[in-house]
């Protein structure tokens, strides 16, 4: 994903990209029903992956994320290069993205599964974490 930070006083004000890594931790009680094919699981990892893909990956993978306040002009003429544009109501920092991602995942989780934490790694040494206990 690429982004630019509007009104920022450093290099990140320019469009640049990251190979983000997202770590998702959920909590819940493992299924105990003997005839349930998900016996012993809180959630099938495949099902969790579908939720993350639906809420985040399909939307942000290879997209350019920009803060709505930064757009003083129409990017439509450039749609060949910007056809996957995410105009956000927040500055697309790692901290704000991880909060948005948490909300998207929570909406799709089954009732018996709770989001415990997210870690969005922007670079090898830079990341932001979200914990349900803090929200």
Buried (B, 14 or more C-beta within 10 A) or exposed (E): BBBBBBEEEEEEEEEEEBEBEBEBEBEBEEBEEEEEEEEEBBBEEEBBEEBBEBBBBEBBEEBBBBBEEBEEEEBEEEEEEBEBBBBBEBBBBBBBBBBBBBEBBBEBBEEEBBBBBBBBBBEEEEBBBBEBEEE
